[in-house]
Amino acid sequence: MTAFEILQLVLRILLACVFVAMGVSHFLPGPRRAMARMIPPRMRWSGALRPAVLVAVTGVCEIAGGIGLLVPWTRVAAAIALAVFLVAVFPANAYAARHPETFGRFATPLVPRLIGQLVLIALCIVVAL
């Protein structure tokens, strides 16, 4: 194994752990409620797309993506899906950043949140190579 391949493996395992842990947090009562409130008003629908369902679906996506990073034949698809996922959930993170009085610890300031999302997207691409 080359040094780059070892680095990829370590990053892949770390990213998988991060995504699985974040996905699991979508099913814990406190974080689940906070995440449902983070969905911007213009994206709050009823029925099958209500905030509680969206939080559960995004949790499943994170868990599946994290596991997918560890499976050789799904690694690239999982990394691409997670990169798209990070873009898709950014509006909720931006909404929380603009309302820190409501979201407390979930309200990471916008610029650090954006940088974090971009770093995660870049890491997803690196581990998929």
Helices and strands as residue ranges (DSSP letters): H 3-25, H 29-38, G 41-43, G 47-49, H 51-70, G 72-74, H 75-97, H 100-103, G 104-106, H 110-128
